[in-house]
Amino acid sequence: MSRFLSDRFASLEAYVPGEQPQDMQYIKLNTNESPYPPSPSVRRRLMDGEIEALQLYPNPDYTRLRQLLADACGVGRENILLGNGSDEVLSMAFLAFCDGTHGAVFPDVTYGFYPVFARLYGIPFREQPLREDFTVDPADYMKNDAMVVLANPNAPTGLSLPLETVEAILRANPDRVVVVDEAYVDFGGVSAAPLTAKYDNLLVVQTFSKSRSMAGARLGFGVACRCLIEDLEKMRYSINPYNINRLTAAAGEAALEDAAYYQDNCRRIMQTREDTARAMAAMGFTLTRSQGNFLFARHPKTGGGELYQALRDRGVLVRWFNRPRTADWLRITVGTPEQMDALLQTLKQILEG
């Protein structure tokens, strides 16, 4: 640790992203990226004059991109906030809506950035244990004096709460913000974005990283009532009003104009997910009913860490969360059918060996 680091960050535990080893060629199923490239229209748009304009700042209002997102979500442009990935939107929400008195509450098994944000900003937080089957108990999130944060579908479990349950949590917390993180909603979930017209305490967060094949571009967005967006825009303009670069904004516009391409990719990924889940179940795996672009699985004959390492040694990367409740489980991104066939063959070799 540097001797210059502020004492308040001395014990901070940073978020650990999925590994990106360079020592060999891997089948990469550990970071929930799309196995399919962006649509051809995205490439054409990036080459069509945007590079020549890189000497200019982008318009900090991002008018066209916000309008296209608003049209896609069925809301007004004033209901859209843009972020450098959905992580930035989440970060701004923790900063804007929490403090030393009013903290945050979220599940104990969920996206690992939530406790990092809380610790970074000195926010008290509570991690509510999921049930034994990894489902959320809605009673844990009723009448909280804290910002509620729920990934829906959840990660790494892939399980979803129905919209009526989300709405019940919103009604039970009228004076606190409820954040619904929908990074994986396009793979079988149902978005809560329409509820933002009814509840002024709802912030829905989505990303272009998963279903729109733009993890490397870093683009996310929030949907909320006008007053919440104005609060978050105050944060954005106080940190970086040009938080979306010109190339990413152009790519986002092109992706939204080519929605059918991405919807078809989502259908392909969901079909591959179900096919792989059936094959793994036949091998003896236990799996959650994932509605994400990943599977969450364990096998009774081997621990999660052992299976993770055996796969890695054979050139297949998956994600292992070495914590008490998840140590026996692996999160496996859904790749192409060919990649998943290779995974299945490798699993068969390991289990038989």
N, C-alpha and C positions, 0 to 999 in steps of 0.2 A: 504493500500500500504506500502511495506517495505521502511524503510528509506534508504536502500542501493540501491534501484532501480535507475538506471540512469535517470536524468531529461528528457532525450530525449524520454523515453518510458512512462513517467508519464501519458500521455493522450491516450496511445495506447488502441484501442478496439480490443480485441482478437477475433478470429473466435469462434463461438459457434456451436459445433457439435450437432447432434440430441440427444435428451435425452435418457438415458439408465436406467430408473427407476427399482428398485429391490423390490418394495413393494408388487407386485402381479404378476401374470402371464398375460402378454399382448400378443395380436396379434400385432406384431411389423411391422408396415408399414411406418416407419418414417425416415429410413436412407438409402434407396435404395440399400440394400444388396440383394443378390440372395436368393430366397427361397429354392434353391437346393444345396446340398453339393458338394464339389469337387469330381472329378471322382475317382473311386476306384484305378486307377493307381497312383494318387497323394499320397494316404495313403500308398500304397505299397512302393513307392519310399522313403518316409520319414522314413519308418521302415527298409529300406535296407542299413544299414551301415552309414547313414548320422548322426545319433545321436552319434555313436561312434567316429565320427570325429569332434565333436564340440570343442574339445580343440585346434583345428587348425583354423587359420584365413582362410576365403575363398580366392580364387584367385581374386584379385581386378579387373581383366579384365573380369571375368565372361564369358569366351570365348564361352562355349557351349550354355548358355542361350541367349547370344546376337546373336549367329549364328541362333538358332532356330527362334528367333524373326525376324531376317533379312529375313530368308526364308519365313516366314508367311506374311511379309509385302512387299516382292518383292524388297528388297534393299540389300546393302552390310552390313557386320557386322560393318564397320566403320561408318555407318549411324544410329547406335543405341546407345542410352544412357539409363542406368538403374537408377531408383529412388526408394527410400523407399516410395512407393505409388506415384501416379502421382502428389500429392501435392509437393513432394520434387523436381520433375522436374520443376514444375511451379515456385517454390520458386527460384531455380537456374536461371531460365530464367529472372525473375525480377531482380535478383542480377547482372546477367551478361550483360544484354542488356539495362538497364535503369540507369539513374543517375539524378542528380538535374536539368540537362538541358533537357534531353530527357526522358520524363516520359512514362506513359502508358494510353491507352484508351480502355474502355470496356463498355458494356451496363449497364444501371442503375438497371436492373433486370436480375441477372445472378448469377454465383457461388460466394458465399460470401467471399471466401478466397482472391479474387483478390484485393479488397481495403485493406485488412489486410496486404498482402505482400507489397503493395505500401507504406503504412504508416510505416511498420516495417523498411523498407530500406530507408525511407526519400525520396521517389520518388513522384513527382507531378503526379496526375492522373486526368482523366476526365471521367465522367460517362455519356454516351450518352443515352438519353431517348429512350426506345423502342416505337414503334408506339402504338396506342390505342389497337390494337389487339395482342400486345406483339411480333410482328415480328420486326426483325432488319431492319433498313433503311441503305442499303449499302453506300449511299452517306455520311453518318456520318464517314466512315472509309477510305475515299479516301484522299490521300495526307496528311497524318498525320506526324508530327515531333515527333512521339511517337511510342512505341511498341503497336501493335494492339493485343488484346486478345479477342477471340471469342470462347465460348463454343458451339459446334455444334455436336449434338443437344444441345440446350441451357437448362440450369436448372435454375429455376424450371419449365419452360414453356413446355419443350420437343420439341420445334419447331426447324426446321433445315433450314439452307441456302443451296441452290444448289451449286454444285462444281463450276459451271461457275461463280457464284457470288464471291466465295472464291478466285478464280483465278483473277477476276477483282480487288479485294482488294489487292492481291499480286502484280499485275502489277502497281497499283497506289502508292505503298509504297516500291520502290526498295531499298531504303537506310535504311529501318527500318524493324525489325523482326516482322512477323505476327505469332502469336501463335494460333493454332486451337486445342482446348481442346476437345478431342473425348471420354470422359469417357463413353458415352452412345451410341456410334456409332453402336454397334453390335445389337441394337434393332430396326433397320430400317433405319439407316442413311447410308451415303456413305463416306468412308474415303478419306481424302485428302493426305494420305501418298504417293501415286504415284506421286503427284505433286512435291515432294521434289527433284526428279531428274531434274526438270525443273526450280525450283525457289530456289535460295540459301538463301532467306530470310524467308523461311517457317519452322516452328517447329510444328510438330504434336505430341500431347501428348495423351497417352492412359493409361489404368489401367487394372489390373487383378481383381479389387475389385467387379466389377458388373457382366459382362458376364462370367467371369471365376471363380466365387464363392470363391475369395480369399481375401475378405476385411480384414480379420484378419491377413493375412500374410504380408500385406503392400508391394506391388510390382507394380510399374508403369514404363513407358518407354517413351522416346522421339524418334522421327524419324526426321532426318534433313540431310542436306548436310554435308559432312565431316568437313568443316570449322566451322560450327555452333556446331557440336558435340565436336570438339576439344576445343572450347571456354567453353562449358558446363563441359567438363571433367576437365578443369582447376579449375572450381568452385568445382567440386566433390572431386578432390584430395586435395583441400585446406580446405575442411570441413570434409570429412569422406570417404576415399577411399574404406573402407569396409562397404558401406552403405546398402548392401543387405546381410542379414545373410545366412549362409550355408543352413539352412532348407528351407527358402523362395526360394532361387535359385533352389534348387532341386525340390520343388513343382512347380515352374514355368516351369521348363523343362518338367516335367511329364504332366502338363496341356496342353502345346503346342503340345505334342505328342499324345494327346487324343482330338484333335479338334472336332471330330464328336460329342462327348458327349456334349460339350458346345454349339455347334451349335444347337443341338436338344433342349437343355434347353432354348436357346434364342427364338426358334420358339414357344415353349410352353408358355413362358412369354409373347410374342407378342400376341398370341391367347387369353390368359387370359386377357391381357390389353384391347383388342378390345371387348371382351365379357362383361367385367366390364364397359367399357365406354358406351356401348349401354344400359346396364341396368341402369346406373346412369342418362343417358340422358332421359330415360323413366320416371325417378323420377322428372325430371325438372331441373337437373343440366346442367350448361354450362361447356364445357370442351374444352381445346385446343387439337389440333391434335398431341398428343405426339408421338415422336419416341424414347422415353427413356423407362426405366423399371419402369415408374411411370406415374401417371395421375395428371393433374392440373385442379382443378374443383372448382366451386362455385355454391351456390344455392340462388335463389332470396328471399327465406323466412327466411334466417338466416345468420348472419355474420360468417366470418371464425373463429374468436376466440371462439364464442359461440358453433359452431359445433365441433371444435377441442376439447373443454373441455367436451362436451357431449359424444363424442366418447371415450375420455380418461377415463371418469368416468365409462364407460361400458367395459373397457379393450381393447380398440383399439387405438393404437398410430399412428398418422399421423403427418405431419410437417406443422406448421403454421408460416408464415413469417409476423410478425406484423409491416409492413411498409405501407406507404400510398397507393402504387399501388397494393399491394398484400394482404392487410388485409382481403379481402373478400374471398380469395382463400385458398385452401388446396392442398398440394402435397402429393400424396398417392402412396407409393411403391406398385408395383404389386407383390403379394405373390402367394401362391399356389391357385388353384381353390377353395379349401375348405376355405382358409383364406379370399378370396375375397367374397365368398358366405356369410360368417359370417359378413364381412363388410357391404354388401348390406342389410342383414337382420337388422343389427344395425341401419343403416341409415334410413331404412323404419320405424323402431320403433321411432326414434328421430323425424322424419318429421311428422309422424302421431300424435305423442304425443304433 
